[in-house]
Every structure is written in C-alpha cells, then in structure tokens.
Amino acid sequence: QRTDPAIVLYSSIDEGASWQMVSVIVTGGTDLWADPVWEPYLLVHDGKLVVYYSDEHEDNFFPASVAGQYEGGQILAHKTSTDGVNWSAAVQDVGTDFYSGRPGMTNIVPTTDGKWLLTFEYWGGGAHNRIKVCADPLACDPSDLGTEAPSWWGGSPVLLAMPDGRIV
C-alpha cells in the first residue's frame, strides 16, 4: 500500500542524469486511496512557478470538524512560488466543494486575446471534458464549472499552445 501522497518538486542541473529534491509542494492524506493529491501541471507566469493539481484531501481546504463529509470528492487548485522552495496557500480553480462533478487534470494555456483556456476532466455528467476561459490564470472563478467540450473530444484534456497562437 502506498501512503503519504504528495506532489514534490525535483530539479536537475545535468540534463536529467541526476535529480535533487527541492521542496514538497502539497501533501494529501495518509491513505492514497482516500485523500490523494495528483495530476500536477506546471506553468511559469509573471516570474512565478505555478503548480496546478487535483486534490482529494479535503483537510487542505476545510476545518477538521466538517472535512469528513467531503470524503471521495475532489477539486482543482494551484500554488505559486518565486523560488521553488516556499509555496503560497492553495487557491481553488474549479469546484467550490468536493462534490462539484469531480474535476481533474488541469491544463491551462494562453489564448491570442490575452485570456487563458483551462481544460479539465469532469465526471459529473455529459461529456467528460470541460473548458472555461479565465482572464487571469491565477484567479479562475472556482464556481464556474465551464462548458462541455464537443462530444468528439474524448480522453484526457491536454492542451499545448503553439508559437503561432494555435492551441492543439
């Protein structure tokens, strides 16, 4: 059994031949199957390293007195750092509680009009991928559950911004 799930930042100064742990970004619960943190997505924005992730560990967001009622749910969140060692408090990006359709797998890329396109899995019904547009990648409205992606868009909602402005 795997325990103590966490998202950890490592770095390499020799093109990946060796790696050093830099910091623990976020920890989950003590049981991977009940309260994991996972699916990290990294972005550099305005001089900050941003780590988006899926979080099932309700204790990261709710006081212990009510956290147990959210068991099995999940939200999307992010943290920022200017040095890779010290991390901000978590900010929710999708889902205002742990039963908001179980969003997962944040991907976010800039659009040519200065906004940000955020995609994610959403198992709350309909097409299982959603999209939403944010004016600021560090301040997406968590109550906005986006819109369903076209039905032909299956699988993981992975995005890549191309140098010419296209998003694939």
C-alpha positions, 0 to 999 in steps of 0.5 A, a space after each residue: 500500500 502506498 501512503 503519504 501522497 504528495 506532489 514534490 518538486 525535483 530539479 536537475 542541473 545535468 540534463 536529467 542524469 541526476 535529480 535533487 529534491 527541492 521542496 514538497 509542494 502539497 501533501 494529501 492524506 495518509 491513505 492514497 486511496 482516500 485523500 490523494 493529491 495528483 495530476 500536477 501541471 506546471 506553468 511559469 507566469 509573471 516570474 512565478 512557478 505555478 503548480 496546478 493539481 487535483 486534490 482529494 484531501 479535503 483537510 487542505 481546504 476545510 476545518 477538521 470538524 466538517 472535512 469528513 463529509 467531503 470524503 471521495 470528492 475532489 477539486 482543482 487548485 494551484 500554488 505559486 512560488 518565486 523560488 521553488 522552495 516556499 509555496 503560497 496557500 492553495 487557491 481553488 480553480 474549479 469546484 467550490 466543494 468536493 462534490 462539484 462533478 469531480 474535476 481533474 487534470 488541469 491544463 491551462 494555456 494562453 489564448 491570442 486575446 490575452 485570456 487563458 483556456 483551462 481544460 479539465 476532466 469532469 465526471 459529473 455528467 455529459 461529456 467528460 471534458 470541460 473548458 472555461 476561459 479565465 482572464 487571469 490564470 491565477 484567479 479562475 472563478 472556482 464556481 464556474 464549472 465551464 462548458 462541455 467540450 464537443 462530444 468528439 473530444 474524448 480522453 484526457 484534456 491536454 492542451 499545448 499552445 503553439 508559437 503561432 497562437 494555435 492551441 492543439 
